[in-house]
Amino acid sequence: MTSYLEFEKPIAELESRIADLRETANGEINIDAEVAKLQDKVDRQIRAVYGKLTPWQKTMVARHPERPHFKHYVAGLFDEFVPLAGDRAFGDDQAILGGFARKGDTRLMVIGHEKGDDTQSRLKHNFGMGKPEGYRKAIRLMDLADRFGLPVVTLIDTAGAFPGIQAEERGQAEAIARSTEHCLALGVPLVAMVLGEGGSGGAVALAAADRVLMMEHAVYSVISPEGCASILWRTGDKADEAAAAMRITASDLKSLGVVDQVIEEPLGGAHRDHAGTIANIGEALFSSLGALDGIAPADLRTRRQDKYLRIGVV
């Protein structure tokens, strides 16, 4: 059953009419023409709604519980995936997953956030909010990739790093800084994809890449709109104003040079068409990896560092 966002009520009403029509029809009545007419209205309504989303509405789409997650992309993009666990210091963080992957003859390292898609799995994966051991696992896997000359792909989808006291006691800030540093120092290609939420240092720690790709309805920011509103206006009720002011959408960030490519989502968002979304991601991913193939490690490091030094220069 599809979960509808607040601004999708007109779409929900039309699709409910289609469902009711199919449920009440019997074999003697041909409803195909009426269903086709309603479906055409649904498509037009989706185009109208999604063609003028505000930054706050895009934030809600980015957080949609039915958007594809790390496990869906891994299953859809690669022929083989061998997960690797643990940071070799404290434990294994289930919010950040990673391992060796293969697509045809291309072998690479894949690392990313997993939010989970039901109550049990969301708790298991801590809603995609990484802890220090998760970022240290990412560092370990990046080091492995560097040693074996494998390109690295990171899949970003997190509200931010876990803010709990246990994470702070285990060195959350240091782990995030080290992970960011390792991204910049890699001698192999690194492609990052912001799939849903790209929240704060928890996202940047895996996204300081040669190329940063971003889904059309994803968001990427240093703080959540609610967090920004609570600081500026002392209330989370102005999150919509904060989202607009922060310029967190893919189109804004592309114009600012923070992301390199915006990946189109299927009509109505990634949550409506997993297969189409994964196909779009795959095309952009392997194209980016191909463009980086053969560049010397020293040149990769220099180009990557120059890329981030240029951001914000006026």
C-alpha positions as CSV (number, residue, x, y, z in Angstrom):
1,M,0.0,0.0,0.0
2,T,1.4,3.4,-1.1
3,S,2.1,6.0,1.6
4,Y,1.0,9.4,0.5
5,L,2.6,12.7,1.6
6,E,0.4,15.6,2.7
7,F,0.7,17.4,-0.6
8,E,-0.2,14.3,-2.6
9,K,-3.9,14.2,-1.4
10,P,-5.3,14.9,-4.9
11,I,-3.2,12.0,-6.3
12,A,-4.4,9.8,-3.4
13,E,-8.1,10.5,-4.1
14,L,-7.8,9.6,-7.8
15,E,-5.8,6.4,-7.2
16,S,-8.4,5.5,-4.5
17,R,-11.1,5.8,-7.1
18,I,-9.2,3.5,-9.5
19,A,-8.8,0.9,-6.7
20,D,-12.5,1.1,-5.8
21,L,-13.5,0.8,-9.4
22,R,-11.4,-2.4,-9.8
23,E,-12.7,-3.8,-6.5
24,T,-16.4,-3.3,-7.3
25,A,-16.4,-4.2,-10.9
26,N,-17.5,-7.7,-12.0
27,G,-16.7,-9.6,-15.1
28,E,-19.7,-8.3,-17.0
29,I,-18.6,-4.7,-17.1
30,N,-15.5,-3.5,-19.0
31,I,-13.9,-0.9,-16.9
32,D,-10.7,-0.5,-18.9
33,A,-11.7,2.7,-20.6
34,E,-12.7,4.3,-17.3
35,V,-9.5,3.2,-15.6
36,A,-7.4,4.5,-18.4
37,K,-9.2,7.9,-18.2
38,L,-8.6,8.1,-14.5
39,Q,-5.0,6.9,-14.8
40,D,-4.4,9.7,-17.3
41,K,-5.7,12.2,-14.7
42,V,-3.4,10.6,-12.1
43,D,-0.4,11.1,-14.4
44,R,-1.3,14.7,-15.1
45,Q,-1.9,15.4,-11.4
46,I,1.5,13.9,-10.5
47,R,3.2,16.0,-13.2
48,A,1.5,19.1,-11.9
49,V,2.4,18.4,-8.2
50,Y,5.9,17.2,-8.7
51,G,6.7,20.0,-11.2
52,K,6.5,22.7,-8.6
53,L,7.7,21.1,-5.3
54,T,9.0,23.5,-2.7
55,P,12.3,22.7,-1.0
56,W,10.3,21.5,2.1
57,Q,8.2,19.2,0.0
58,K,11.3,17.8,-1.6
59,T,12.6,17.1,1.9
60,M,9.5,15.1,2.6
61,V,10.0,13.2,-0.7
62,A,13.6,12.5,0.2
63,R,12.5,11.0,3.5
64,H,9.7,8.9,2.0
65,P,9.8,5.5,3.7
66,E,9.3,3.7,0.4
67,R,12.3,5.1,-1.4
68,P,14.8,2.4,-2.4
69,H,17.6,2.0,0.1
70,F,21.2,0.7,0.1
71,K,20.2,-3.0,-0.1
72,H,17.8,-2.3,-3.1
73,Y,20.6,-0.5,-5.0
74,V,23.2,-3.2,-4.3
75,A,20.8,-5.9,-5.4
76,G,19.8,-4.0,-8.6
77,L,23.1,-2.6,-9.7
78,F,25.6,-5.4,-9.1
79,D,26.0,-9.0,-10.1
80,E,27.8,-9.9,-6.8
81,F,28.2,-8.3,-3.4
82,V,30.4,-9.6,-0.6
83,P,29.6,-7.7,2.7
84,L,32.4,-6.9,5.1
85,A,31.8,-6.2,8.8
86,G,33.5,-4.4,11.7
87,D,35.9,-1.6,12.3
88,R,38.5,-3.9,14.0
89,A,38.4,-1.7,17.1
90,F,34.9,-1.7,18.7
91,G,32.2,-3.4,16.7
92,D,30.0,-3.5,13.6
93,D,27.7,-0.6,12.9
94,Q,24.6,-1.7,10.9
95,A,23.8,1.9,9.8
96,I,26.8,1.9,7.5
97,L,27.2,-1.1,5.3
98,G,29.9,-2.0,2.7
99,G,31.8,-4.6,0.8
100,F,33.2,-5.8,-2.4
101,A,31.0,-5.7,-5.5
102,R,31.2,-6.8,-9.1
103,K,29.3,-5.7,-12.2
104,G,30.5,-7.8,-15.2
105,D,34.3,-7.4,-15.2
106,T,34.2,-4.2,-13.1
107,R,35.1,-4.8,-9.4
108,L,34.7,-2.1,-6.8
109,M,34.0,-1.2,-3.2
110,V,30.6,-0.1,-2.2
111,I,29.8,1.7,1.1
112,G,26.6,3.4,2.2
113,H,23.9,4.1,4.7
114,E,21.0,1.7,5.2
115,K,17.9,3.1,6.9
116,G,15.8,0.0,6.9
117,D,12.2,-0.3,5.5
118,D,10.1,-1.5,8.5
119,T,10.2,-0.9,12.2
120,Q,12.4,-3.9,13.0
121,S,15.0,-3.1,10.3
122,R,15.0,0.6,11.1
123,L,15.9,-0.1,14.7
124,K,18.5,-2.6,13.6
125,H,20.1,0.0,11.2
126,N,19.6,2.9,13.6
127,F,17.6,4.7,10.9
128,G,20.8,5.1,8.9
129,M,22.5,7.3,11.5
130,G,26.1,6.1,11.7
131,K,28.2,5.7,14.8
132,P,32.0,6.1,15.1
133,E,32.5,2.4,14.4
134,G,30.5,2.8,11.2
135,Y,32.8,5.6,9.9
136,R,35.9,3.6,11.0
137,K,34.5,0.6,9.1
138,A,34.2,2.9,6.1
139,I,37.8,4.0,6.5
140,R,38.9,0.4,6.7
141,L,37.1,-0.5,3.5
142,M,38.4,2.6,1.7
143,D,42.0,1.5,2.7
144,L,41.3,-2.0,1.3
145,A,40.0,-0.5,-1.9
146,D,43.1,1.7,-2.2
147,R,45.4,-1.3,-1.6
148,F,43.7,-3.4,-4.3
149,G,43.2,-0.5,-6.8
150,L,39.4,-0.7,-6.7
151,P,37.2,2.3,-7.3
152,V,34.9,3.3,-4.4
153,V,31.2,4.1,-4.7
154,T,29.3,5.6,-1.7
155,L,25.5,5.6,-1.3
156,I,24.4,8.5,0.9
157,D,21.1,8.5,2.7
158,T,21.2,9.7,6.3
159,A,19.6,12.4,8.5
160,G,23.0,12.7,10.0
161,A,25.5,10.9,12.2
162,F,24.1,9.4,15.5
163,P,24.0,12.2,18.1
164,G,23.9,9.9,21.2
165,I,26.2,10.3,24.1
166,Q,27.7,6.8,23.5
167,A,28.8,7.9,20.0
168,E,30.4,11.1,21.4
169,E,32.2,9.0,24.0
170,R,33.6,6.8,21.3
171,G,34.9,9.7,19.2
172,Q,32.2,10.6,16.7
173,A,33.7,13.9,15.6
174,E,37.2,12.3,15.1
175,A,35.8,9.4,13.2
176,I,33.8,11.7,10.8
177,A,36.9,13.9,10.3
178,R,39.1,10.9,9.6
179,S,36.6,9.4,7.1
180,T,36.4,12.7,5.2
181,E,40.2,12.9,5.2
182,H,40.4,9.4,3.8
183,C,37.9,10.3,1.0
184,L,40.2,13.2,0.0
185,A,43.3,11.1,0.2
186,L,42.2,8.1,-1.9
187,G,44.3,7.1,-4.9
188,V,41.4,5.4,-6.6
189,P,38.3,7.0,-8.1
190,L,35.5,7.8,-5.7
191,V,31.9,8.5,-6.8
192,A,29.3,9.5,-4.2
193,M,25.5,9.4,-4.8
194,V,23.1,11.3,-2.6
195,L,20.0,9.1,-2.8
196,G,17.6,10.7,-0.2
197,E,18.8,12.7,2.7
198,G,22.4,14.0,2.8
199,G,22.6,15.2,6.4
200,S,25.5,17.1,7.9
201,G,28.9,15.5,8.6
202,G,27.3,12.1,8.6
203,A,26.9,12.5,4.8
204,V,30.0,14.5,4.0
205,A,32.2,11.8,5.7
206,L,31.4,9.5,2.7
207,A,30.8,12.1,0.1
208,A,34.0,14.1,-0.4
209,A,34.3,12.4,-3.8
210,D,35.7,13.0,-7.3
211,R,32.1,13.2,-8.5
212,V,29.0,13.8,-6.4
213,L,25.7,12.7,-8.0
214,M,22.4,13.6,-6.5
215,M,18.8,12.3,-7.1
216,E,16.4,14.9,-8.4
217,H,14.3,14.9,-5.2
218,A,17.1,14.3,-2.7
219,V,18.3,17.0,-0.2
220,Y,21.8,17.7,1.0
221,S,22.6,20.2,3.8
222,V,24.7,20.9,6.9
223,I,21.7,20.7,9.2
224,S,18.1,19.6,8.8
225,P,15.5,22.3,8.1
226,E,13.9,21.7,11.5
227,G,17.2,22.1,13.2
228,C,18.0,25.3,11.3
229,A,14.5,26.7,12.2
230,S,14.9,25.8,15.8
231,I,18.2,27.8,16.0
232,L,17.1,30.8,13.9
233,W,13.5,31.1,15.0
234,R,13.4,29.0,18.2
235,T,10.7,26.9,16.6
236,G,10.6,23.9,14.2
237,D,7.3,25.3,12.7
238,K,9.3,27.3,10.2
239,A,11.1,24.4,8.7
240,D,9.6,25.2,5.3
241,E,11.2,28.7,5.4
242,A,14.5,27.3,6.5
243,A,14.5,24.7,3.7
244,A,14.0,27.4,1.1
245,A,16.7,29.7,2.6
246,M,19.3,26.9,2.9
247,R,19.2,25.9,-0.8
248,I,19.3,22.2,-0.1
249,T,17.7,20.9,-3.3
250,A,19.6,19.2,-6.2
251,S,19.1,22.0,-8.6
252,D,20.4,24.6,-6.1
253,L,23.4,22.6,-5.2
254,K,24.2,21.9,-8.9
255,S,24.2,25.6,-9.5
256,L,26.5,26.2,-6.5
257,G,29.0,23.5,-7.7
258,V,28.5,21.3,-4.7
259,V,27.1,18.4,-6.8
260,D,28.2,17.5,-10.3
261,Q,25.1,15.8,-11.7
262,V,21.4,15.6,-11.0
263,I,19.9,12.2,-11.7
264,E,16.3,12.4,-12.9
265,E,13.7,10.4,-10.9
266,P,10.7,8.5,-12.4
267,L,7.4,10.4,-12.4
268,G,6.2,10.9,-8.9
269,G,9.6,10.1,-7.2
270,A,11.9,7.2,-6.6
271,H,9.4,5.5,-4.2
272,R,6.9,5.0,-7.1
273,D,9.3,3.1,-9.4
274,H,12.3,1.3,-7.8
275,A,13.4,-0.4,-11.0
276,G,13.4,2.8,-13.0
277,T,15.3,4.6,-10.3
278,I,18.0,2.0,-10.1
279,A,18.4,2.0,-13.8
280,N,18.9,5.7,-13.9
281,I,21.4,5.5,-11.0
282,G,23.3,2.7,-12.7
283,E,23.7,4.6,-16.0
284,A,25.0,7.7,-14.2
285,L,27.2,5.7,-11.9
286,F,29.1,3.6,-14.5
287,S,29.4,6.6,-16.8
288,S,31.1,8.6,-14.0
289,L,33.4,5.6,-13.1
290,G,34.3,5.3,-16.8
291,A,35.3,9.0,-17.0
292,L,37.6,8.6,-14.0
293,D,39.2,5.4,-15.2
294,G,43.0,5.6,-15.9
295,I,43.7,8.8,-14.0
296,A,46.9,8.5,-11.9
297,P,46.5,8.4,-8.1
298,A,48.4,11.6,-7.5
299,D,46.3,13.4,-10.1
300,L,43.1,12.1,-8.5
301,R,44.1,13.5,-5.2
302,T,45.1,16.8,-6.6
303,R,41.9,17.2,-8.6
304,R,39.7,16.1,-5.7
305,Q,41.3,18.5,-3.3
306,D,41.2,21.4,-5.8
307,K,37.5,20.7,-6.4
308,Y,36.6,21.2,-2.7
309,L,38.9,24.2,-2.3
310,R,37.0,25.9,-5.2
311,I,33.6,25.5,-3.5
312,G,32.4,28.8,-2.0
313,V,35.1,31.0,-3.6
314,V,33.6,34.3,-4.7
